[in-house]
Amino acid sequence: MSSPNPNTADTSAVQAPPADNRRGILLRLLLAVIVLAAVAWAAWYFLAGRWHESTDDAYINGNIVQITPRIAGTVISIGGDDGDLVKQGDVMVRLDRSDADVELQRATANLANTVRRVRGLYSTVSGAQAQVAVGKVALEKAQADYNRRRDLARTGAISAEELAHARDALTSAQNALATSQQQLQTNKVLVDDTAVASHPDVKAAAAQYRAAYLDDVRTVMVAPVTGYVAKRTVQVGQRVQPGAALMAVVPLHEVWVDANFKETQLTRMRIGQPVEISSDVYGSSVKYQGKVESLGVGTGSAFSLLPAQNATGNWIKIVQRIPVRVVFTDPAQLDQHPLRIGMSLTTEVDLHDQNGPTLAQSPRTGPRFSTDVYKDQLADANAQIERVIHENMGGR
């Protein structure tokens, strides 16, 4: 049996310590990497990270302008379909205007008839004034006859019966004059301090004409804003009722972002802070610039159809989210890379500027959204009313 080689044992004893040393070096190196990573993260957080809040719970929102009829009618033409670009004032839907034209003609005839009738009221006043003048003359004559017969009756030249007849004639003349004066006052009340065009009856007929004129104009529905057609449901030949949604126009240049941040992220968020926005459809290569316009006044659950009831024994605390509205500061970006309603976004808010408020400090001085496509609808109606009145005034 061979004896163990002492050189081999010595070699093993010498090689063991280096293995432990390598393991220790690796552990120390790993610890150093962890410490450096922690220091780097802490430096990033205190220098930059804590001044930014981001969320991917954000979506494009915007106005969806409904095209709705204000009168009942039958659709005879449709001016746009889903995806079409339309300009403000473009005709979107036309209704059959036969019934509206008939009502407008009836209102025109009623206005003309009213003007002529009011002219008759002024003529009645003139006639009543002439009747009063006749009554005064008759009264003066009856008074003179009565005075003369009264003097004759004192001398016995006439009988008492003849004097009584003269007194009755005087009384009759007085009553006739009073009746004429009362009739004159009644007729004057109907026309005092007015011209034909400003007479209440003419104004009422003119208002009926305007209503009929508007109904006639409203058989043509125009686009209130410039945008793209969406949600068209109307069909040619369909009988529509007032208020029914026929289609929508979406102005994609007036979109905004509703970003839902956790309530713990709003500590340093202020109105006016810059926001960097990226869309899922374009990826991180396209960055939109925006700013915080407003911070929501309630959580999403508070305004839901069935708000959460927390007054229960099994209540669990859940971090809520607050909607933050972000508007785009460079509309040209939306021309180059258009966004659609409902698209998902990622938003990152720069919190360095702490000068802004958390809530709006003053009310708006003007409308936020408006259209002027309806402002001139009555201009032509007023011109037509003046024409009808002038045509029926005769020489007055």
C-alpha positions in Angstrom: 0.0 0.0 0.0 1.4 3.3 -1.1 1.6 6.2 1.4 0.0 9.6 0.7 2.0 12.1 -1.2 2.8 15.0 1.2 3.2 17.4 -1.8 -0.4 16.8 -2.9 -1.8 17.7 0.6 0.3 20.8 0.7 -1.0 21.9 -2.7 -4.6 21.6 -1.6 -4.0 23.6 1.5 -2.4 26.4 -0.5 -5.3 26.6 -3.2 -8.3 26.8 -0.7 -7.8 30.3 0.5 -7.8 31.9 -2.9 -11.4 30.5 -3.6 -12.7 32.2 -0.5 -11.0 35.4 -1.4 -12.6 35.5 -4.9 -16.0 34.9 -3.3 -15.4 37.8 -0.9 -14.3 40.0 -3.7 -17.4 39.3 -5.7 -19.6 39.9 -2.7 -17.9 43.2 -2.0 -18.1 44.1 -5.7 -21.9 43.3 -5.7 -22.4 45.3 -2.5 -20.5 48.2 -4.1 -22.7 48.0 -7.2 -25.8 48.0 -5.0 -24.6 51.0 -3.0 -23.7 52.9 -6.2 -27.1 52.1 -7.7 -28.8 53.3 -4.5 -26.7 56.5 -4.5 -27.4 57.1 -8.2 -31.2 56.5 -7.7 -31.2 58.8 -4.6 -29.3 61.4 -6.6 -31.7 61.1 -9.5 -34.7 61.2 -7.2 -33.7 64.3 -5.3 -32.3 66.1 -8.3 -34.9 65.2 -11.0 -37.3 62.3 -10.1 -39.3 64.0 -7.4 -40.0 66.9 -9.7 -41.8 64.8 -12.2 -45.1 62.9 -12.0 -46.3 60.6 -14.8 -49.2 58.4 -15.6 -50.3 56.2 -18.5 -54.0 56.5 -17.4 -54.6 59.3 -19.8 -56.9 59.7 -22.8 -57.7 62.2 -25.5 -61.0 64.0 -25.0 -62.8 66.7 -27.0 -66.0 68.3 -28.1 -68.5 66.1 -29.9 -70.9 68.6 -31.5 -74.2 66.9 -32.2 -76.3 67.8 -35.4 -79.9 67.8 -34.2 -83.1 69.0 -35.8 -85.2 71.7 -34.2 -88.3 70.8 -36.2 -89.9 67.6 -37.3 -89.4 66.7 -41.0 -88.3 64.2 -43.6 -84.7 64.0 -44.6 -84.1 64.6 -48.3 -80.3 64.9 -48.4 -77.2 64.3 -46.3 -74.1 66.4 -46.8 -71.4 64.3 -45.0 -70.5 60.8 -43.9 -68.2 59.4 -41.2 -64.6 60.8 -41.5 -65.5 63.6 -43.9 -64.0 67.0 -43.2 -66.6 69.8 -43.0 -66.2 73.5 -42.6 -68.3 75.7 -40.3 -71.5 76.6 -42.1 -71.5 73.6 -44.5 -74.9 72.0 -45.1 -75.1 68.7 -43.3 -78.8 67.7 -43.6 -81.8 69.0 -45.5 -85.4 68.4 -44.6 -88.4 68.6 -46.9 -89.5 72.2 -46.5 -93.0 72.0 -48.1 -94.9 72.2 -44.8 -92.6 75.0 -43.5 -93.2 77.0 -46.7 -97.0 76.7 -46.3 -96.7 77.9 -42.7 -94.5 80.8 -43.8 -97.1 81.8 -46.4 -99.9 81.7 -43.8 -97.8 83.9 -41.5 -97.2 86.4 -44.3 -100.9 86.6 -45.0 -101.7 87.0 -41.3 -99.2 89.9 -41.0 -100.6 91.6 -44.1 -104.1 91.3 -42.7 -103.1 92.6 -39.3 -101.4 95.7 -40.8 -104.6 96.5 -42.7 -106.8 95.9 -39.7 -104.6 98.2 -37.6 -104.8 100.9 -40.3 -108.6 100.5 -39.9 -108.2 101.3 -36.2 -106.5 104.6 -37.0 -109.4 105.4 -39.4 -111.9 104.5 -36.7 -110.3 107.2 -34.4 -110.7 109.8 -37.1 -114.3 108.8 -37.6 -114.9 108.9 -33.9 -113.4 112.4 -33.7 -115.8 113.6 -36.5 -118.7 112.0 -34.6 -117.8 114.0 -31.5 -117.6 117.2 -33.5 -121.1 116.5 -34.9 -122.4 115.7 -31.4 -121.0 119.0 -30.0 -122.8 120.9 -32.8 -126.1 119.0 -32.1 -125.7 119.8 -28.4 -125.2 123.5 -29.0 -128.3 123.6 -31.2 -130.4 121.7 -28.6 -129.1 123.9 -25.8 -130.0 127.0 -27.8 -133.5 125.7 -28.6 -134.1 124.8 -25.0 -133.0 128.2 -23.7 -135.2 130.0 -26.3 -138.3 127.9 -25.4 -137.7 128.3 -21.7 -137.8 132.1 -22.1 -141.0 131.8 -24.2 -142.5 129.5 -21.6 -142.1 132.1 -18.9 -144.2 134.6 -20.9 -146.8 131.9 -21.7 -146.1 132.0 -25.5 -145.6 128.2 -25.6 -147.0 125.4 -23.7 -145.2 123.4 -21.0 -145.3 120.3 -23.2 -143.3 122.0 -25.9 -140.7 123.0 -23.3 -140.6 119.4 -22.1 -139.8 118.2 -25.6 -137.0 120.8 -25.9 -135.6 119.5 -22.6 -135.7 115.9 -23.8 -133.9 116.9 -27.1 -131.2 118.6 -25.0 -130.8 115.5 -22.8 -130.6 113.3 -25.9 -127.9 115.5 -27.4 -125.9 115.4 -24.2 -126.1 111.6 -24.0 -125.2 111.2 -27.7 -122.1 113.5 -27.2 -121.0 111.5 -24.1 -121.4 108.3 -26.1 -119.3 109.6 -29.0 -116.6 110.9 -26.6 -116.5 107.5 -24.8 -116.2 105.7 -28.2 -113.4 108.1 -29.2 -111.5 107.3 -26.0 -112.0 103.6 -26.6 -110.6 103.8 -30.1 -107.7 106.1 -29.1 -106.6 103.6 -26.4 -106.1 101.0 -29.1 -103.7 103.2 -31.1 -102.3 105.8 -28.7 -98.5 106.4 -28.8 -98.0 103.8 -31.6 -97.4 103.7 -35.3 -98.7 100.9 -37.4 -95.4 99.0 -37.3 -95.1 99.3 -33.5 -98.7 98.4 -32.8 -99.0 95.3 -30.5 -101.1 93.4 -32.9 -98.6 94.0 -35.7 -95.8 93.0 -33.4 -97.6 89.8 -32.5 -98.1 89.0 -36.2 -94.5 89.8 -36.9 -93.4 87.4 -34.1 -95.5 84.6 -35.7 -93.8 85.4 -39.0 -90.4 85.1 -37.4 -91.3 81.8 -35.9 -92.5 80.5 -39.3 -89.4 81.9 -41.0 -87.1 80.2 -38.5 -88.9 76.9 -39.0 -88.4 77.3 -42.7 -84.7 78.1 -42.3 -84.2 75.2 -39.9 -85.1 72.7 -42.6 -81.4 73.2 -43.5 -79.0 72.0 -40.8 -75.4 73.3 -41.0 -72.2 72.4 -39.2 -71.7 74.6 -36.1 -67.9 74.1 -36.2 -65.1 72.9 -38.4 -64.3 69.3 -37.9 -64.8 65.7 -38.9 -68.1 63.8 -39.2 -68.6 60.9 -36.8 -71.5 58.7 -35.6 -73.8 59.3 -38.6 -77.1 57.5 -38.0 -79.5 59.5 -40.2 -80.8 58.1 -43.5 -82.5 59.7 -46.5 -86.2 59.5 -46.2 -86.1 59.2 -42.4 -88.7 61.1 -40.4 -86.8 62.9 -37.7 -88.0 64.6 -34.5 -86.6 67.6 -32.7 -83.6 66.8 -30.6 -82.7 63.5 -32.3 -79.0 63.0 -32.8 -78.4 62.6 -36.5 -74.6 62.8 -36.6 -71.7 64.5 -34.8 -68.9 66.9 -35.8 -65.6 66.5 -33.9 -63.2 69.5 -34.0 -59.9 67.6 -33.6 -58.0 70.9 -33.3 -59.8 71.5 -30.0 -58.9 68.3 -28.2 -57.4 68.0 -24.7 -56.0 65.3 -22.4 -57.8 63.9 -19.3 -54.9 62.4 -17.3 -56.0 60.5 -14.1 -53.3 60.9 -11.5 -53.2 59.2 -8.1 -54.2 61.6 -5.3 -50.7 61.1 -3.8 -49.2 62.6 -7.0 -51.0 65.9 -6.8 -49.0 67.3 -3.8 -46.8 69.6 -6.0 -49.0 69.7 -9.1 -50.0 73.3 -10.1 -52.0 74.9 -12.9 -49.7 76.0 -15.7 -47.0 73.5 -15.2 -45.5 72.1 -18.5 -46.4 68.6 -19.5 -44.8 66.2 -22.0 -47.2 63.9 -23.8 -46.6 60.8 -25.8 -49.2 58.7 -27.7 -49.4 55.0 -28.0 -50.1 55.3 -31.7 -46.9 57.2 -32.4 -44.7 55.9 -29.6 -42.0 57.8 -27.7 -40.5 59.2 -30.9 -43.3 61.9 -31.0 -43.5 64.2 -28.0 -46.4 66.7 -27.6 -46.0 69.8 -25.5 -48.8 70.8 -23.2 -49.6 72.4 -19.8 -51.9 71.7 -16.9 -55.1 73.6 -17.4 -57.0 72.5 -14.3 -57.0 69.9 -11.6 -60.3 68.0 -11.1 -62.6 69.0 -8.2 -63.4 65.4 -7.4 -62.3 61.8 -7.9 -63.6 59.7 -10.7 -65.6 57.5 -8.3 -67.3 60.5 -6.7 -68.9 61.4 -10.0 -69.7 57.9 -11.1 -73.3 56.7 -11.5 -73.0 54.6 -8.4 -70.6 56.3 -6.0 -68.7 54.1 -3.6 -70.3 53.7 -0.2 -67.5 53.7 2.4 -69.6 53.8 5.5 -69.6 50.0 5.8 -67.8 47.6 8.1 -65.7 46.0 5.4 -64.2 49.3 4.2 -60.8 49.0 2.4 -58.7 52.1 1.7 -58.0 52.5 -2.1 -55.9 55.2 -3.5 -58.2 57.4 -5.6 -57.4 59.1 -8.9 -58.1 62.7 -9.8 -58.7 63.8 -13.4 -56.2 66.5 -14.5 -56.9 68.4 -17.7 -53.9 69.1 -20.0 -54.2 71.3 -23.1 -51.8 71.3 -26.0 -49.6 74.4 -26.3 -48.5 73.9 -29.9 -51.5 73.2 -32.3 -49.1 72.6 -35.2 -48.1 69.3 -33.5 -51.7 68.1 -33.9 -51.5 69.0 -37.7 -48.4 66.8 -38.1 -49.5 64.0 -35.8 -53.3 64.1 -35.4 -55.0 62.5 -32.4 -58.4 60.9 -32.1 -61.0 61.0 -29.3 -60.3 58.2 -26.8 -56.7 57.5 -27.7 -54.3 56.4 -24.9 -51.5 58.6 -23.8 -48.7 58.9 -21.4 -48.2 62.2 -19.6 -45.4 63.5 -17.5 -45.7 66.7 -15.6 -42.7 68.9 -14.7 -43.3 70.1 -11.1 -40.4 72.6 -10.8 -42.7 75.7 -11.2 -44.6 76.0 -8.0 -46.0 79.5 -8.6 -49.4 78.4 -10.0 -52.6 77.8 -8.0 -54.2 74.4 -7.5 -57.7 75.8 -8.4 -58.8 78.5 -10.8 -58.7 81.9 -9.0 -61.1 83.9 -11.3 -64.1 83.1 -13.5 -64.0 83.3 -17.2 -65.0 86.5 -18.8 -66.3 85.0 -22.1 -67.6 81.7 -23.5 -65.3 78.8 -23.6 -66.8 77.4 -26.8 -69.1 79.2 -29.2 -70.4 79.4 -32.8 -71.8 82.2 -34.9 -73.5 80.2 -37.7 -77.0 81.1 -36.4 -76.5 84.8 -35.7 -77.9 86.0 -39.0 -80.9 83.8 -39.3 -83.3 86.5 -38.4 -81.7 89.3 -40.4 -83.6 88.4 -43.6 -86.8 87.8 -41.6 -86.8 91.4 -40.3 -86.2 92.6 -43.9 -89.2 90.6 -45.1 -91.4 91.9 -42.3 -90.6 95.5 -43.2 -91.4 94.7 -46.9 -94.8 93.2 -46.0 -95.7 96.1 -43.7 -94.7 98.6 -46.4 -96.7 96.9 -49.1 -99.9 97.0 -46.9 -99.6 100.5 -45.6 -101.2 102.1 -48.6 -100.5 105.9 -48.6 -100.1 106.1 -44.8 
